[in-house]
Amino acid sequence: MPLTLHDAHAVSARAHEHASKLGARVTVAIVDEGGFPVLIDRMDGAPPLSARIAQAKAASAALLHRDGATLRELQQSWPAFFARVDQLAGMPIMAGAGSRVIRRASAILGAIAVSGGLPEHDDQCTEAALTGLT
């Protein structure tokens, strides 16, 4: 069963709630398994560019079936691949903190990314957002 818009709103709300506790202003992007946007939700005061960064990080995680930390390792190991893969994907590919694949059992439903805070804040917000998602 795909991630519903209702689920996406609940996930985003948890990320924003956690960001508020940290004093961060972030954007949450949730994409489907093809990397296409389901929800882009920017907090008041979040950096304007955070929306595009979050969407690129989420799409990258969904398309490559890897969380941000693993993508960063792959980027370091295969820089030539990362220099060209965005042309194949038809969208920016970005490895970064705060991006996670969304799974239900063994199925990949899409991905989430948070951008706008410190890298560790983006990671923490993503973790908080996925808590309780079944």
Beta strands, then each sheet from edge to edge (+ up, - down):
strand 1: 27-32
strand 2: 37-42
strand 3: 99-104
strand 4: 107-115
sheet 1: 2+ 1- 4+ 3-
end
